[in-house]
Amino acid sequence: MFRFLLPCLAVSLVYAADLPQGDAARGLQVYQARCIACHSVEYNGAGPAHKGVYGRQAAQAAGFDYSSALKQSRLTWNDTNLDKWLTNPEALVPGQKMGISVPDAQERADLIAYLRTLKP
């Protein structure tokens, strides 16, 4: 088991080190421009509420109807997984329901920095 976990951990740490530094204030602007059509901090809409999303296991916002694929993903929303998700949700979790991506690496980093501030 540890033989499998150690390489995965090493890849995750290297990937996270390669991410640009995010700015939460700019991330709020990205959130307002790109996310609020489907998401809210406090309430579920077309997408789940984001309050407390950072560090939470995927598909765990109360009251939201998640895809089976995301429920079975066993992802935890950290820097690495959020970056991969925002880059291409379907590549990370085939069969999920989010059809939007954030192609710019700096915008993703800023957005993740903002999501980190949304404490439960």
Residue, then its C-alpha position, 0 to 999 in steps of 0.5 A: m500500500f505504501r509503495f502506491l501512496l508514496p509516488c502519488l504523494a510525491v507527484s502531488l507535492v511536485y504538482a502543487a509546487d509548480l502552481p503560481q501563487g494566488d491572490a485572493a482579492r483577484g480570485l474574488q474578482v474571477y469568482q464574480a466574473r466566472c462562477i456566480a452564474c452557477h455558484s454561490v458562497e452560501y447557497n446551492g444553485a446550478g452548482p453547489a455552494h462554495k462555503g467551506v469547499y477548500g479541504r472538503q471531500a468532493a460531492q459533500a455540500a449538503g442538499f446538492d445533487y451531485s453526479s455519480a462520478l463526482k460522488q465516487s471520485r473520493l477527491t478532496w478539494n486541495d490546491t492540486n485537485l482544484d487546479k486540475w478540476l478548474t483546468n478540465p473537470e471532465a479529464l479529472v472526473p469523467g461523467q461529472k456535470m460541470g461544463i466550464s473550465v478556467p484555462d488561465a493558470q494565474e486565474r485558477a491560482d487566484l480563484i483557489a486562493y479565494l476559495r481557501t478563504l471561504k471557511p465553513 
